[in-house]
Amino acid sequence: MSSFKEIIKGDTPVLVDFYADWCGPCQTMNPIIDEIKSHYGEKLRVLKINVDKNQAAAQKYKVRGVPTFLLFKNGEINWRSAGIHSRADLKSVIDKAL
């Protein structure tokens, strides 16, 4: 299994979803994230990180609220945002990274 650092350094954009099981907005985003993942297939990797189980990762990336989304490409953060987003908004951001 590839490490987080290896995955985000690749050419393929990586959408990271910092979430919590108890978070209502996170649950609202789940079907949208699933659709994004299936829409882009191999062109995009999606990682879901539970902030309660991975507090070190949440601290490293200064996640203050959930859901928080980061889009990485070649190890760099291309986009960061917190809160609920529409499919269209996410697709627009991802398309720019592709």
N, C-alpha and C positions, 0 to 999 in steps of 0.2 A: 504494500500500500504506500502510495506517495505521501510525503509529508506536506503539511500546509504550505511551507515555504517553497517547496518544489512546484506545487500546483500553481501558486500565484505568479511564479516567475515565467511561466510559459507564454507562448504567443497567443494561445486561446484565452479570450477574456473569461474572467471568473467573477460571477456575481455571488457575493457572500451575504447571507441573510442571518443577522444576529437576532435571535428570537427567544421567547420564553413560553413555556407551556401554558402558563396562567394568563398570558397577554391576549386580550380580546382582539386588538388590531392585528396582532401576529396571526391569529386564526383566520381573520378576514383575508389576509394576504396569501395564505397557503394555496388556495386554488389558483390564484393569479400566478404565483411562483411556479406551480406545477405546469400550468399552461405555457409559461415562458420557456421552461426547461424542455418541454416536448416540441415547442415551435422551433427552437434553435438547434436542437439535437446536438451534434458533435461540434458545432460552431461556438458553443458556450458551455462552460462548466458552472454548475450551481452548487454551492456549499451552504448548508444550514448549520449554524453554530448556536447551540443552546447556551445562553449566557449564565445560567445557573450551574451548569456542568462544566463550563469552560471560562471561569472568571478571569484567568490570566490573559486569554485572547481578548476578552471584552475590555480589560484594562489597557492592554497594549494598543488597541485601536481606539481608545477613548470613547467607548460606547456608553452613553449616558441614559439612553432610553431605547426601548424596543417597540416596533422593529427598527433596526438600523441596517441599511444596505450599503455595501462597498462594492465597487466594480474595479477589479484589478486587471491590468494587462502589463506583461513584462515586469512584474514585481512592483509596479507603481499603482497608486490609487488614482483612477481616472475620474471617479465620481463617488460621492458620498451623500447620503440623505437618510433622514429618519421619518417614520410615519407611514401612513397608507399612501400608496401610489396606484394609479390606474395602469392597466395593461399597456395602453398607448404611451404613457409617460415612460414606463420601463423599456418598452421596445425602442422608443426614440433614443434613449441613452445608450442602449446596447448596440443599436445600429451604428451609432457614431464611433463606437469602439471597434466595430468590425471593419 
